[in-house]
Amino acid sequence: NFAPVKREGFALTVPKMGRYEEVFSTDPYEFGGKNILNEEAVRTRSIVDAEGTKKNVIDITVPPLGGCVFRKQQSTDAAL
């Protein structure tokens, strides 16, 4: 985010359905930020874009003048 305002509810396209967690942010206090973090894991939702393509997105908050990195959580539904 190169703007000086946070972006709440930003729809980020992700490759697979599931839950995603923030693993890095540039906004913690120790980096001089305002500690705007995505502390809870977020679940994907499906959308259809203008071309009719189905996509998976997560709704996140992006800090002002910063960035964040997410990873898909491992499923705990192991078949025995």
DSSP file (Angstrom, degrees, kcal/mol; ACC not computed):
  #  RESIDUE AA STRUCTURE BP1 BP2  ACC     N-H-->O    O-->H-N    N-H-->O    O-->H-N    TCO  KAPPA ALPHA  PHI   PSI    X-CA   Y-CA   Z-CA
    1    1 A N              0   0    0      0, 0.0    65,-0.4     0, 0.0     6,-0.0   0.000 360.0 360.0 360.0 113.8    0.0    0.0    0.0
    2    2 A F        +     0   0    0     63,-0.2    65,-0.0    62,-0.1     0, 0.0   0.333 360.0  94.3 -95.4   6.2    1.7    3.2   -1.1
    3    3 A A  S    S-     0   0    0      2,-0.2    62,-2.2    63,-0.1    63,-0.2  -0.690  81.6-123.8 -96.8 153.1   -1.1    5.4    0.2
    4    4 A P  S    S+     0   0    0      0, 0.0     2,-0.3     0, 0.0    -1,-0.1   0.138  88.6  77.5 -83.2  22.9   -0.9    7.1    3.7
    5    5 A V  S    S-     0   0    0     58,-0.1    60,-0.3    57,-0.0    -2,-0.2  -0.962  83.7-112.6-129.3 148.3   -4.3    5.5    4.7
    6    6 A K        -     0   0    0     -2,-0.3     2,-0.6    58,-0.2    55,-0.0  -0.494  22.9-137.8 -77.5 151.6   -5.1    1.9    5.7
    7    7 A R  E >   -A   62   0A   0     55,-2.5    55,-2.6    -2,-0.2     3,-0.6  -0.922  20.1-167.9-112.6 105.4   -7.3   -0.2    3.4
    8    8 A E  E 3  S+     0   0A   0     -2,-0.6    53,-0.2    53,-0.2    52,-0.1  -0.720  71.3  17.8 -92.8 144.0   -9.9   -2.2    5.4
    9    9 A G  E 3  S+     0   0A   0     -2,-0.3     2,-0.4    51,-0.2    -1,-0.2   0.779  79.9 171.0  70.0  26.5  -11.8   -5.0    3.6
   10   10 A F  E <   -A   60   0A   0     50,-2.5    50,-2.5    -3,-0.6     2,-0.8  -0.587  31.0-134.6 -72.4 123.4   -9.2   -5.2    0.8
   11   11 A A  E     -A   59   0A   0     -2,-0.4     2,-0.5    48,-0.2    48,-0.2  -0.722  23.7-169.7 -85.6 108.8  -10.1   -8.3   -1.3
   12   12 A L  E     -A   58   0A   0     46,-3.0    46,-2.1    -2,-0.8     2,-0.3  -0.879  19.6-129.4-102.5 123.3   -6.8  -10.1   -2.0
   13   13 A T  E     -A   57   0A   0     -2,-0.5    44,-0.3    44,-0.2    31,-0.0  -0.535  28.8-173.2 -72.6 133.1   -6.9  -13.0   -4.5
   14   14 A V  E     -A   56   0A   0     42,-2.5    42,-0.6    -2,-0.3     6,-0.0  -0.895  29.4-123.4-126.5 156.8   -5.4  -16.2   -3.2
   15   15 A P  S    S+     0   0    0      0, 0.0     2,-0.3     0, 0.0    -1,-0.1   0.801  85.9  28.2 -73.8 -29.2   -4.7  -19.5   -5.1
   16   16 A K  S    S-     0   0    0     40,-0.0     2,-0.1    39,-0.0    28,-0.1  -0.931  79.8-104.6-136.1 154.8   -6.7  -22.0   -3.0
   17   17 A M  S    S+     0   0    0     -2,-0.3     2,-0.3    27,-0.1    26,-0.0  -0.389  73.3  72.3 -68.7 152.8   -9.7  -22.1   -0.7
   18   18 A G  S    S-     0   0    0     -2,-0.1    26,-2.5     2,-0.0     2,-0.4  -0.955  84.6 -41.8 142.6-158.4   -9.0  -22.3    3.1
   19   19 A R  E     -C   43   0B   0     -2,-0.3    54,-3.2    54,-0.3     2,-0.4  -0.899  47.4-160.7-111.3 139.4   -7.8  -20.2    5.9
   20   20 A Y  E     -CD  42  72B   0     22,-3.0    22,-2.8    -2,-0.4     2,-0.4  -0.932   1.0-159.9-122.0 143.4   -4.9  -17.8    5.6
   21   21 A E  E     - D   0  71B   0     50,-2.6    50,-2.1    -2,-0.4     2,-0.4  -0.935  25.0-114.0-123.0 146.1   -2.8  -16.2    8.3
   22   22 A E  E     + D   0  70B   0     16,-0.6    48,-0.3    -2,-0.4     3,-0.1  -0.646  32.6 174.1 -76.1 127.4   -0.6  -13.1    8.3
   23   23 A V  E     +     0   0B   0     46,-2.9     2,-0.3    -2,-0.4    47,-0.2   0.546  65.7  19.3-110.8 -13.4    3.0  -14.2    8.7
   24   24 A F  E     + D   0  69B   0     45,-1.3    45,-2.8     3,-0.0    -1,-0.3  -0.965  57.8 174.9-156.7 141.0    4.7  -10.8    8.2
   25   25 A S  E     - D   0  68B   0     -2,-0.3    43,-0.2    43,-0.2    12,-0.1  -0.989  28.1-145.3-141.5 148.9    3.7   -7.2    8.4
   26   26 A T  S    S+     0   0    0     41,-2.3    42,-0.1    -2,-0.3     9,-0.0   0.402  89.5  74.8 -88.1   2.3    5.7   -4.0    8.0
   27   27 A D        +     0   0    0     40,-0.3     8,-3.1     9,-0.2     9,-0.4   0.360  57.0 123.1-105.6   6.7    3.4   -2.2   10.5
   28   28 A P  S > >S-     0   0    0      0, 0.0     5,-2.2     0, 0.0     3,-1.7  -0.277  73.4-111.4 -62.3 155.9    4.3   -3.5   14.1
   29   29 A Y  G > 5S+     0   0    0      1,-0.3     3,-2.3     3,-0.2     7,-0.0   0.878 117.0  62.3 -52.8 -40.6    5.4   -0.9   16.6
   30   30 A E  G 3 5S+     0   0    0      1,-0.3    -1,-0.3     2,-0.2    -3,-0.0   0.688 103.2  49.8 -65.5 -16.2    8.9   -2.3   16.6
   31   31 A F  G < 5S-     0   0    0     -3,-1.7    -1,-0.3     0, 0.0    -2,-0.2   0.306 127.8 -98.8 -98.3   7.0    9.2   -1.3   12.9
   32   32 A G  T < 5S+     0   0    0     -3,-2.3    -3,-0.2     1,-0.2    -2,-0.2   0.607  84.1 128.5  87.2  12.9    7.9    2.2   13.6
   33   33 A G  S   <S-     0   0    0     -5,-2.2    -1,-0.2     1,-0.0    -6,-0.1  -0.135  72.8-108.9 -91.7-170.9    4.4    1.4   12.5
   34   34 A K        -     0   0    0     30,-0.1     3,-0.1     2,-0.1    -5,-0.1   0.255  53.6-111.2-103.5   8.5    1.0    1.8   14.1
   35   35 A N        +     0   0    0     -8,-3.1     2,-1.0     1,-0.2    -6,-0.0   0.837  56.0 163.2  65.2  36.9    0.5   -1.9   14.8
   36   36 A I        +     0   0    0     -9,-0.4     2,-0.3    28,-0.1    -1,-0.2  -0.777  20.9 160.6 -86.2 103.2   -2.3   -2.4   12.2
   37   37 A L        -     0   0    0     -2,-1.0     2,-0.9    -3,-0.1     3,-0.1  -0.810  52.5-125.9-126.2 160.2   -2.2   -6.1   11.9
   38   38 A N        +     0   0    0     -2,-0.3   -16,-0.6     1,-0.2     4,-0.1  -0.810  39.6 169.0-101.5  85.7   -4.4   -9.0   10.7
   39   39 A E        +     0   0    0     -2,-0.9     2,-0.3   -18,-0.1    -1,-0.2   0.759  54.3  62.8 -77.5 -25.7   -4.2  -11.0   14.0
   40   40 A E  S    S-     0   0    0     -3,-0.1   -18,-0.1     1,-0.1   -20,-0.1  -0.769  91.4-108.4-100.1 145.4   -6.9  -13.5   13.2
   41   41 A A        -     0   0    0     -2,-0.3     2,-0.4   -20,-0.1   -20,-0.2  -0.392  35.8-140.4 -64.9 149.3   -6.8  -16.0   10.4
   42   42 A V  E     -C   20   0B   0    -22,-2.8   -22,-3.0    -4,-0.1     2,-0.3  -0.914   3.6-134.2-118.8 143.5   -9.2  -15.2    7.6
   43   43 A R  E     -C   19   0B   0     -2,-0.4    16,-0.4   -24,-0.2   -24,-0.2  -0.703  25.7-114.1 -95.0 144.8  -11.3  -17.6    5.5
   44   44 A T        -     0   0    0    -26,-2.5     2,-0.3    -2,-0.3    14,-0.2  -0.305  25.9-164.3 -71.1 158.2  -11.6  -17.4    1.7
   45   45 A R  E     -B   57   0A   0     12,-2.2    12,-2.8    -2,-0.0     2,-0.4  -0.956  19.9-117.7-136.1 157.4  -14.7  -16.5   -0.1
   46   46 A S  E     +B   56   0A   0     -2,-0.3     2,-0.3    10,-0.2    10,-0.2  -0.765  31.0 175.7 -99.5 141.5  -15.5  -17.0   -3.8
   47   47 A I  E     -B   55   0A   0      8,-2.5     8,-2.9    -2,-0.4     2,-0.5  -0.912  26.2-133.6-133.2 163.4  -16.3  -14.2   -6.2
   48   48 A V  E     -B   54   0A   0     -2,-0.3     6,-0.2     6,-0.2    -2,-0.0  -0.987  27.4-144.3-118.2 121.6  -16.9  -14.0   -9.9
   49   49 A D    >   -     0   0    0      4,-2.6     3,-2.1    -2,-0.5     5,-0.0  -0.092  35.1 -85.9 -78.6-178.4  -15.0  -11.3  -11.7
   50   50 A A  T 3  S+     0   0    0      1,-0.3    -1,-0.1     2,-0.1    -2,-0.0   0.750 129.1  53.2 -61.0 -26.2  -16.1   -9.1  -14.6
   51   51 A E  T 3  S-     0   0    0      2,-0.1    -1,-0.3     0, 0.0    -2,-0.0   0.449 121.4-105.9 -88.5  -0.7  -14.9  -11.7  -17.1
   52   52 A G  S <  S+     0   0    0     -3,-2.1     2,-0.4     1,-0.3    -2,-0.1   0.586  72.1 144.1  88.0  10.9  -16.9  -14.5  -15.4
   53   53 A T        -     0   0    0      1,-0.0    -4,-2.6     0, 0.0     2,-0.3  -0.711  48.9-129.5 -88.0 130.7  -13.9  -16.2  -13.8
   54   54 A K  E     - B   0  48A   0     -2,-0.4     2,-0.3    -6,-0.2    -6,-0.2  -0.630  33.3-179.1 -78.2 133.1  -14.4  -17.6  -10.3
   55   55 A K  E     - B   0  47A   0     -8,-2.9    -8,-2.5    -2,-0.3     2,-0.5  -0.944  26.7-129.4-132.7 153.8  -11.7  -16.5   -7.8
   56   56 A N  E     +AB  14  46A   0    -42,-0.6   -42,-2.5    -2,-0.3     2,-0.3  -0.884  34.5 176.4 -99.2 131.7  -10.9  -17.1   -4.2
   57   57 A V  E     -AB  13  45A   0    -12,-2.8   -12,-2.2    -2,-0.5     2,-0.4  -0.947  22.2-151.8-134.0 155.8  -10.3  -14.0   -2.1
   58   58 A I  E     -A   12   0A   0    -46,-2.1   -46,-3.0    -2,-0.3     2,-0.7  -0.968  21.1-130.6-120.7 144.3   -9.6  -13.0    1.5
   59   59 A D  E     +A   11   0A   0    -16,-0.4     2,-0.2    -2,-0.4   -48,-0.2  -0.855  40.8 164.3 -97.4 118.1  -10.7   -9.7    3.0
   60   60 A I  E     -A   10   0A   0    -50,-2.5   -50,-2.5    -2,-0.7     2,-0.5  -0.757  39.7-116.5-128.1 170.0   -7.7   -8.1    4.8
   61   61 A T  E     -     0   0A   0     -2,-0.2   -53,-0.2   -53,-0.2   -23,-0.0  -0.961  26.1-157.6-108.2 125.9   -6.6   -4.8    6.3
   62   62 A V  E     -A    7   0A   0    -55,-2.6   -55,-2.5    -2,-0.5     3,-0.1  -0.906  19.3-125.4-104.8 125.8   -3.5   -3.4    4.6
   63   63 A P    >   -     0   0    0      0, 0.0     3,-1.3     0, 0.0   -58,-0.1  -0.270  34.0 -90.7 -68.6 155.3   -1.6   -0.9    6.7
   64   64 A P  T 3  S-     0   0    0      0, 0.0   -58,-0.2     0, 0.0   -30,-0.1  -0.421 107.9  -2.6 -64.5 137.5   -0.8    2.6    5.4
   65   65 A L  T 3  S+     0   0    0    -62,-2.2     2,-0.3   -60,-0.3   -63,-0.2   0.853 124.3  86.1  50.4  39.9    2.5    2.8    3.6
   66   66 A G    <   -     0   0    0     -3,-1.3     2,-0.3   -65,-0.4    -1,-0.2  -0.832  60.6-139.5-151.5-173.4    3.1   -0.8    4.3
   67   67 A G        -     0   0    0     -2,-0.3   -41,-2.3    -3,-0.1     2,-0.3  -0.950   5.1-153.2-151.5 169.3    2.6   -4.4    3.4
   68   68 A C  E     -D   25   0B   0     -2,-0.3     2,-0.4   -43,-0.2   -43,-0.2  -0.983   9.3-141.0-148.3 156.9    1.8   -7.8    4.7
   69   69 A V  E     -D   24   0B   0    -45,-2.8   -46,-2.9    -2,-0.3   -45,-1.3  -0.963  17.4-166.7-123.5 136.5    2.4  -11.5    3.7
   70   70 A F  E     -D   22   0B   0     -2,-0.4     2,-0.3   -48,-0.3   -48,-0.2  -0.862   4.3-166.3-120.8 154.7   -0.1  -14.3    4.2
   71   71 A R  E     -D   21   0B   0    -50,-2.1   -50,-2.6    -2,-0.3     2,-0.3  -0.986  30.4-106.4-137.0 152.3    0.2  -18.1    4.0
   72   72 A K  E     -D   20   0B   0     -2,-0.3   -52,-0.3   -52,-0.2     2,-0.1  -0.573  37.7-122.3 -74.6 132.6   -2.4  -20.8    3.8
   73   73 A Q        -     0   0    0    -54,-3.2   -54,-0.3    -2,-0.3     2,-0.2  -0.474  29.3-106.2 -73.0 147.5   -2.9  -22.7    7.0
   74   74 A Q        -     0   0    0     -2,-0.1     2,-0.2     1,-0.1    -1,-0.1  -0.530  36.7-111.9 -72.1 138.4   -2.4  -26.4    6.9
   75   75 A S        -     0   0    0     -2,-0.2    -1,-0.1     1,-0.1    -3,-0.0  -0.476  18.4-159.5 -70.8 140.6   -5.6  -28.4    7.1
   76   76 A T        +     0   0    0     -2,-0.2     2,-1.5     1,-0.1    -1,-0.1   0.292  66.5 102.8-101.4   8.0   -6.0  -30.4   10.3
   77   77 A D        +     0   0    0      2,-0.0     2,-0.4     0, 0.0    -1,-0.1  -0.526  51.9 172.7 -90.6  69.2   -8.6  -32.7    8.6
   78   78 A A        -     0   0    0     -2,-1.5     2,-0.3     1,-0.0    -2,-0.0  -0.651  28.9-131.9 -82.7 128.2   -6.2  -35.7    8.1
   79   79 A A              0   0    0     -2,-0.4    -1,-0.0     1,-0.1    -2,-0.0  -0.620 360.0 360.0 -78.8 135.0   -7.9  -38.8    6.9
   80   80 A L              0   0    0     -2,-0.3    -1,-0.1     0, 0.0    -2,-0.0   0.413 360.0 360.0 -99.5 360.0   -6.9  -41.9    8.8
